[in-house]
Amino acid sequence: MIPDELTCKEAVHLVVAYLEQRLLPEVQARFEGHLAECPGCATYLEQIQQTIRLLRELAEEPLMQETTQERLELFRQWKNHL
């Protein structure tokens, strides 16, 4: 391995900083170079990005009134059994 190349373990540790655009330019270039050569790490990054997108979508969806009522009823039933 060339000394400037990242290992998969190092790349995984940089994912959050990469997504938050906090990597120094030279580290970002090494990270992106690793992704270009490592399908496993590229897939991992895509999965993290997809998870973030889905969580944002869920956070934006309003909770339907009937769902709230169902949860309250389940909680009451659970509490009555204690």
C-alpha positions as CSV (number, residue, x, y, z in Angstrom):
1,M,0.0,0.0,0.0
2,I,1.2,3.5,-0.8
3,P,1.7,5.5,2.4
4,D,-0.8,8.2,1.4
5,E,-3.6,5.7,0.8
6,L,-6.2,5.2,3.4
7,T,-7.2,1.9,4.9
8,C,-10.9,1.0,5.0
9,K,-10.8,1.4,8.8
10,E,-9.4,4.9,8.4
11,A,-12.0,5.8,5.7
12,V,-14.9,4.6,7.8
13,H,-13.7,6.9,10.6
14,L,-13.7,9.9,8.2
15,V,-17.2,9.4,6.8
16,V,-19.0,11.8,9.2
17,A,-16.3,14.5,8.8
18,Y,-16.6,14.0,5.0
19,L,-20.3,14.4,5.0
20,E,-20.1,17.5,7.2
21,Q,-17.4,18.9,4.8
22,R,-14.9,19.2,7.6
23,L,-11.9,17.4,6.0
24,L,-8.8,19.2,5.0
25,P,-8.5,19.3,1.2
26,E,-5.6,16.8,1.2
27,V,-7.5,14.4,3.5
28,Q,-10.6,14.8,1.4
29,A,-8.6,13.9,-1.8
30,R,-7.2,10.8,-0.1
31,F,-10.7,9.8,1.1
32,E,-12.2,10.3,-2.3
33,G,-9.3,8.4,-3.9
34,H,-10.0,5.5,-1.5
35,L,-13.7,5.5,-2.4
36,A,-12.8,5.4,-6.1
37,E,-10.8,2.2,-5.6
38,C,-12.9,0.5,-2.8
39,P,-16.4,-0.5,-3.7
40,G,-17.1,-1.6,-0.1
41,C,-16.3,1.8,1.3
42,A,-18.2,3.5,-1.5
43,T,-21.2,1.4,-0.7
44,Y,-20.9,2.1,3.0
45,L,-20.9,5.9,2.3
46,E,-24.0,5.5,0.1
47,Q,-25.8,3.6,2.9
48,I,-25.0,6.3,5.4
49,Q,-26.2,9.0,3.0
50,Q,-29.4,7.1,2.3
51,T,-30.0,6.6,6.0
52,I,-29.6,10.3,6.6
53,R,-32.0,11.1,3.8
54,L,-34.6,8.6,5.1
55,L,-34.3,9.9,8.7
56,R,-34.8,13.5,7.4
57,E,-37.9,12.4,5.5
58,L,-39.3,10.7,8.6
59,A,-38.7,13.7,10.7
60,E,-40.7,15.9,8.2
61,E,-43.7,13.6,8.1
62,P,-46.4,14.6,10.5
63,L,-47.7,11.9,12.8
64,M,-51.2,11.1,11.9
65,Q,-53.8,11.6,14.5
66,E,-55.0,8.0,14.5
67,T,-51.5,6.8,15.0
68,T,-51.1,9.0,18.0
69,Q,-54.4,7.7,19.4
70,E,-53.4,4.1,18.8
71,R,-50.1,4.7,20.6
72,L,-51.8,6.4,23.6
73,E,-54.2,3.4,23.9
74,L,-51.4,0.9,23.7
75,F,-49.6,2.9,26.4
76,R,-52.7,2.9,28.6
77,Q,-53.1,-0.9,28.2
78,W,-49.5,-1.5,29.0
79,K,-49.7,0.8,32.1
80,N,-52.8,-0.9,33.4
81,H,-51.0,-4.3,33.3
82,L,-48.2,-3.1,35.6
